[in-house]
Amino acid sequence: MPREKEGKPGFEEALKRLEEIVAAMEGGDLPLDQALERYEEGVRLSRLCAATLDDAEKRIEMLAKGGDGKTETRPFTPAAGGDDAGAAAQRPAGKRARDEGMFLL
């Protein structure tokens, strides 16, 4: 992964390490100085994971069948509820029927 080449862990590695940190801190056996170090590391890893997920979301596109029957791509914009169901309900009826052929990549 590109981030690993820059000296930063990849998403999966960062998430695994974050899980290890959480487990160690929940155990309650760490001295205060080590707990603070792990907390700081966890915050950095959490931000890295969030940034990676944000980047991935920006790259997602929806394939939809246009009015002319051809497939077109457009940016994915999630509904406020976190899924596309709410967005479909807000579209005019004509658009809803046309958009039934959507696929996420």
C-alpha positions in Angstrom: 0.0 0.0 0.0 1.2 3.5 -0.7 1.0 4.6 2.9 3.2 1.7 4.0 5.9 3.0 1.7 5.7 6.4 3.4 6.3 4.7 6.8 2.6 4.8 7.8 0.6 1.6 8.3 -2.1 0.6 5.8 -5.7 0.7 6.9 -5.9 -3.0 8.0 -2.7 -2.8 9.9 -3.7 0.4 11.6 -7.1 -1.0 12.5 -5.6 -4.1 14.0 -3.1 -2.1 16.0 -5.9 0.1 17.2 -7.9 -2.9 18.4 -4.8 -4.1 20.3 -4.5 -0.8 22.0 -8.1 -0.7 23.0 -7.9 -4.2 24.4 -4.7 -3.3 26.4 -6.3 -0.2 27.8 -9.6 -1.9 28.7 -7.5 -4.5 30.6 -6.5 -1.7 33.0 -3.1 -3.2 33.7 -1.0 -0.4 32.0 0.9 2.1 34.1 -0.3 5.7 33.5 2.6 6.7 31.3 2.2 3.7 29.0 -1.6 4.2 28.9 -1.0 7.8 27.8 1.4 6.7 25.1 -1.0 4.1 23.8 -3.9 6.7 23.9 -1.8 9.1 21.8 -1.0 6.3 19.3 -4.6 5.3 19.2 -5.7 8.8 18.4 -3.2 8.9 15.5 -4.3 5.6 14.2 -7.9 6.5 14.5 -7.4 9.7 12.4 -5.4 7.7 9.8 -8.3 5.1 9.5 -10.9 7.9 9.3 -8.9 9.7 6.6 -8.5 6.4 4.6 -12.2 5.8 4.8 -13.0 9.4 3.7 -10.7 8.9 0.7 -12.4 5.6 -0.2 -15.9 7.2 0.1 -14.8 10.0 -2.3 -13.8 7.4 -4.9 -17.1 5.5 -4.8 -19.3 6.1 -7.8 -22.8 5.0 -8.7 -23.7 3.4 -12.0 -27.2 4.4 -13.0 -29.2 3.8 -16.1 -29.9 7.2 -17.7 -33.2 8.3 -19.4 -31.7 7.2 -22.8 -31.1 3.7 -21.4 -27.3 4.1 -21.3 -25.3 3.5 -18.2 -23.8 6.6 -16.7 -21.6 7.2 -13.6 -22.1 9.9 -11.0 -20.6 10.6 -7.5 -22.1 8.7 -4.6 -23.7 10.9 -2.0 -25.0 9.0 1.0 -28.4 10.0 2.5 -28.5 11.5 5.9 -29.5 8.1 7.3 -26.3 6.5 6.0 -27.9 4.5 3.2 -29.4 5.2 -0.2 -32.9 4.3 0.7 -33.7 7.8 2.0 -32.3 9.4 -1.1 -34.5 7.1 -3.3 -37.6 8.2 -1.4 -36.8 11.9 -1.9 -36.4 11.5 -5.8 -39.4 12.3 -8.0 -41.4 9.2 -9.0 -40.1 9.2 -12.6 -36.5 9.2 -11.4 -37.1 6.4 -8.9 -38.2 4.0 -11.6 -35.3 5.0 -13.8 -32.7 4.6 -11.0 -33.7 1.0 -10.1 -30.7 -0.3 -12.1 -28.1 1.3 -9.8 -25.0 -0.6 -8.7 -22.2 0.5 -6.3 -18.6 -0.1 -7.3 
